[in-house]
């Protein structure tokens, strides 16, 4: 356990030292974030803060992580994605250019041997998939998670905090599984992210930019594959829970835009943090609320890992989570204020129950009078 502590502590210390230096660099080269109608902050802010996370991760990786082929793939792929993010923070790359960079980073780690090769099913033993299918499935997961983390980077400390909670949960589950390799990578990534968060929490002194959001998303995507590809039963539900906040926010954004007949790539102000702010929460209050939601997802992931051998318990847990997720999305308006099928159903059930209760009372009074 001492090794994990040293890895975490060193990455944390480097991030604490590197972040102010990166801030000065960002201001000097013009890597700044200018406010607009969609953004919450009002002044020009330095970004590129993810470079501090990347540098801290690199040092921790070189000192503590065993240098297997997949490890080098993670290192090189992470370097590619960090470079793409840094270029975007400075020069504002087009969406196509950023997507191309994400695909290249994903191809790199796949080329070094990281692939989803087995699909586990809840009520079956699952089945193996060939390399023709495993490659696109792996790349799709990496790109999807990378962009999901990037999309939630809308408030001070939000993406960094949610990523830290997801990483910490993955660290715990990896230790329970005895997966020391993934646990070491998580310890380094957690330390780097927490060190940066000191300067990024509200009121932020620096933004992580795409350098940090893309890098954290990439690492979480890769680590979730490595941590659970050998687990049976609900193995692919667990990483989804670990990344519950960014993945669900992205999913509801896609559904919302489809229902409103808008392009999937169209920007709006109906993400989770926007909805919480519209309810009257403060900037810090909205972030802390999302931290709590992310922690609940993480706890659910740990519970599901522990309960996955008991089929009915795991199934019930997943069902409750799905219903709670849908209900929360409708209450907050993540899908849109016109699309609330579960709430309408519950209201009809409540109305029907009330009608039956009133009818029962009337019937009892009538019989009693007679």
Helices and strands as residue ranges (DSSP letters): H 2-29, E 32-33, E 45-46, H 50-64, H 69-91, H 95-111, E 118-119, E 127-128, H 131-151, H 158-177, H 180-200, H 209-228, H 235-242, H 244-259, H 272-278, H 283-307, H 311-332, H 341-369
